[in-house]
Amino acid sequence: MPQPLKPLRARLTDAFAGNAPVTVEDPSLSRAAVAALLVPDPDAILLIRRAERVGDPWSGQMGLPGGRSDPRDFDLLQTAIRETREEVGIEVTPADLVGALHDVAPRSPHLPPLMVRPYVFCLPSRPAVIPNVEVAAHLWVELAALLHPDAYRPVSITIGSAVREFPAYHVSPIPVWGMTERILAPLVSLLGRAGG
């Protein structure tokens, strides 16, 4: 008889137990942090679509709540907590934290020199989302959809005059690619090892 699935927080705690995130300490890079907010019943993660803004290289893309570090933030965890409150009106605390993922930096020279630290939080229930002007839309994506084999496949993106293929998650009206895909991929791998 199959064992019942552990609650989401217990599975995440198990998954992150041996996970040592790689951090990037490069003074030439600006620092930022994002929050992967996971909730149970059904297990899901919050994705946002960034508002269309002139000069924003990630304008209109799917992403996670977060942003650049502020001099008043004493660390990047505080950056993730503050940005989550500001962008989607959700209060998370260090007690909600289950782990961090590898730091991610853009691979394209056309993007700002930025290091992003992803933090993973588990909340006991799905909170109300109160987006600010930086967020055009939000979506709770079930983890089962992210883990489905058909969800992860290339997407063609036009950059300048060239069309390039990138790995992407097809779990929302707009494919999730770029830095957000690079954050989600190791998280999905951890979730898969932890039983989804």
N, C-alpha and C positions, 0 to 999 in steps of 0.2 A: 504494500500500500504506500503511495507517495506521501512524503512528509508535507504538512502544510507549509506554505511560504512564510518566512519570517516577516514581521512588519518592515516597512520601507526603511525606517531609521536604523534598525538592527542590521539589515542587509548592507546599507551604506557604510555603517561603522565597520563591519567585517571587511568590506571591499577596500576601505581606505587604511585598514590596519597596517598593511605592509607597503603602502604607497608612499614613496619619498619623492615629492615634486622637485623638479629641476628648476632652480631659480636663476634668473639672469641679473647679474650686477654689472651693468654697463652705464657709466655716467653720461654717455652720449645719447642715451635713450630717455625720453620722458616716461613717466610711470603712470599706470592706470590699473584699475581693477574692475572685474565684473562679478556678478552674483548669479550662479545657477541655483534657482529656487525650485526645490522638489517638494511635492505634496503627495499624500496617499489618497486612496479611495475615489477614483482610480489613481494609481501612481502617474504623476505627470510633472512636466517642467514648464516654466514660464518662458516664452519667447516674446520678444517685442519687435515691431517694425519701426525703424528709426524714421523720424519725420524727414520730409524732403527739405534740405537746407543748402543754400549756395555755399560752396567752400567746404562742405563736409564730405570727405571721401567715402564715408559709409552711409551717405544719405539714401534713405528708402530701403536699406537692406534689413534682413532679419538679424536679430542679435539678442544679447542678454543685457539686463539692466547694468549700468556701470558707466565709468568715465575716468577722467584724469584725476590724479592725486592733487589735492589742495594743500598748500603749505600748512594749513591748520590741522590736517589729518596727521596723527602721530604714527600711523602705519597704513599699509595698503588694505588691511582688513577694515579699518575705519573708513577708508575710501569706498570700499564695496558697500558697506552698511549705509553710509551717507547717500551715495548715488542711488541706491535702491529706494530709499525713502523719498528722495527728490524726484526720481523719474517715474516711479509707479506707486508711490504712496504706501509701500509695505515696510513695516518696521521689523527688521531682523536683528538678532543680538548674537554675540559670540557663543551663547549657549545653543543656538540653532546650527552652528557650524559643524560640519562633519568632515571636512577636509579641503585641501587645495589641490589644484592640478598644475601641470608644468606651465611655467611662464611662456607666453607666446608673443612673438614680434612679427610685424609684417615682413613678407618676403620680397615685396615689390619696392623698388627705389622711388616709385611715384607716391607711396604712402608716407605719412609722417613717421619719423623715427620714434617708435613707441613700444614699450614693453607692457604687456597686459598680464596681470595675475588673476586667474579664475579661482573663486572660492565657491564651494558647494555647501548649500544650506538645506536642511530638511525641516519643514514646518509641519505642525500637527494637523492642520487642515488648510483648505484653500482660502486665502484671504481675498478681500475685495481689492481690485486693482484700480488705482486712481492715477491715470497717466498725466504727465505734464506735457508742455508743448513740444518736448523733444521726442515724444512717443506718438506715432500715428495710429498704432493698433497693437493689441496684445492677443496672445493665444496660449492656452494651456494645451501642450502636446503630450499625449499619453506616452509613457515610456515604451509600451508595447509597440507603438507605431515607429519609434526610433530604432528599436531592436529588430524590426521586421526586415528581412533581407532585401525586399524590393525598395525600401526607403533610401538606401545608400547607393547612388549611382551618379555618373558625371552630369554636369550641366554646362552648356555652352554660353559663355559670357563675352560680349563685345567690349573690348577695352581699346579706346582710340579707334584705329581702323582695323584692328585684328580681332578675330574670333578665337577664343581659347577655351579649352575644357578644364573644369575644376571638379574635384570630388564635392558632392553635395548631399544633403539630406532633403528628400522631397516629402515633407511632413506638414507643409503649410502652403498657402497660396503662392508664396514666393520661395524658391529654393534657398536653403540655408547653406551658404558656401563661405569661402575665405577664412578669416580668423575665427569666426563663430564655428564653422565646421571643424577647424583645427582644435577648438576647445571641446566641442561635443564628442568628437571621435574617441579620445581616451576615456571620457566619462561613460560613453556607451559601452566601451570595452570593459570597464570596471563593473558596470551594471550587469553586463552579460555574464561575467564570471561570478557575480553575486546572486545570480538567479533571477535577473530581470527586474 
